[in-house]
Structure formats: C-alpha cells, structure tokens
Amino acid sequence: MGQQPATDTDALPPLDPTPAERTEMIAVAAYYLAERRGFAPGGAEADWLHAEAQIERMLAGAHAAGVGAHALRALGLRNALRLWAG
C-alpha cells in the first residue's frame, strides 16, 4: 500500500507540540545526527544544538506551508527533517 495523498483536512489541526513533545522530537533528531556521525564520542552537545535548530526550522516551515500535525506525523520525523533541512 502506498501513502495516501495529502488532503485539505491534513492541514488541520496545526502542529503545535507541547514542550515534552518538542523535547522528544529534538532527542530523536539528535539521535539521528549521532547515528550519521557513527556515534563518535564528544559530539552529543553539538548534536543536540543542531537538532534543536533543525526542529525549529522544520516546525516553522511546516507552519508556513500549512502542514498540519496529521500530515507531518504521517511523514515521520526523519523524512520531515530532510524536507526542512537547510
């Protein structure tokens, strides 16, 4: 089965994570960054700060594009980060 195309209803409700959800998103993104650098020691703080910036850009980009919580969650955090990486 393929992914369903986005519909107008996917734009609602807006993605507005709680502080705990935002922290979890940052933690997951930091893990992906550490994974990408082979989990070499000494980069955890830089991974966290980079992940935090990525999540902020992703959330701002999703909000500006009218992407809702349902559509972004269906996409998955790793893929969403790739879309808004820059």
C-alpha positions as CSV (number, residue, x, y, z in Angstrom):
1,M,0.0,0.0,0.0
2,G,1.3,3.5,-0.9
3,Q,1.0,6.7,1.0
4,Q,-2.3,8.5,0.7
5,P,-2.1,11.9,-1.0
6,A,-2.5,14.9,1.3
7,T,-5.9,16.4,1.5
8,D,-7.1,19.8,2.7
9,T,-8.1,18.2,6.0
10,D,-4.4,17.2,6.6
11,A,-3.7,20.9,7.2
12,L,-5.8,20.8,10.4
13,P,-5.0,20.9,13.3
14,P,-1.8,22.9,13.2
15,L,1.3,21.3,14.5
16,D,1.8,22.8,18.0
17,P,3.8,20.4,20.1
18,T,3.8,20.5,23.8
19,P,7.2,21.2,25.5
20,A,7.6,17.5,26.2
21,E,6.8,16.6,22.6
22,R,9.2,19.2,21.3
23,T,12.0,17.8,23.6
24,E,11.2,14.3,22.4
25,M,11.5,15.5,18.7
26,I,14.8,17.1,19.5
27,A,16.1,14.0,21.2
28,V,15.1,11.8,18.2
29,A,16.7,14.2,15.8
30,A,19.9,14.4,17.9
31,Y,20.0,10.6,17.8
32,Y,19.8,10.6,14.0
33,L,22.6,13.1,13.9
34,A,24.8,11.0,16.2
35,E,24.0,7.9,14.1
36,R,25.1,9.8,11.0
37,R,28.5,10.6,12.5
38,G,28.9,7.0,13.7
39,F,28.2,7.8,17.4
40,A,31.7,9.1,17.8
41,P,32.3,10.4,21.4
42,G,32.4,14.1,22.1
43,G,29.6,15.4,19.9
44,A,26.4,15.0,22.0
45,E,26.1,18.7,22.8
46,A,26.6,19.8,19.2
47,D,24.2,17.1,18.0
48,W,21.5,18.4,20.5
49,L,22.0,22.1,19.4
50,H,22.0,21.2,15.7
51,A,18.8,19.0,16.3
52,E,17.1,21.8,18.2
53,A,17.8,24.2,15.3
54,Q,16.5,21.6,12.8
55,I,13.3,21.1,14.7
56,E,12.7,24.8,15.0
57,R,13.2,25.2,11.2
58,M,11.0,22.2,10.5
59,L,8.2,23.4,12.7
60,A,8.4,26.9,11.3
61,G,8.4,25.6,7.7
62,A,5.5,23.3,8.3
63,H,3.5,26.1,9.9
64,A,4.3,28.4,7.0
65,A,3.3,25.8,4.5
66,G,0.1,25.0,6.3
67,V,1.2,21.4,7.0
68,G,-0.8,20.0,9.9
69,A,0.0,17.6,12.7
70,H,-1.6,14.6,11.0
71,A,0.3,15.1,7.7
72,L,3.7,15.7,9.4
73,R,3.3,12.8,11.7
74,A,2.4,10.5,8.8
75,L,5.6,11.7,7.0
76,G,7.7,10.8,10.0
77,L,10.3,12.9,11.8
78,R,13.3,11.6,9.8
79,N,11.7,12.4,6.5
80,A,10.3,15.7,7.7
81,L,13.7,16.8,8.9
82,R,15.1,16.0,5.4
83,L,12.4,18.2,3.8
84,W,13.2,21.2,6.1
85,A,16.9,20.7,6.3
86,G,18.7,23.8,5.1
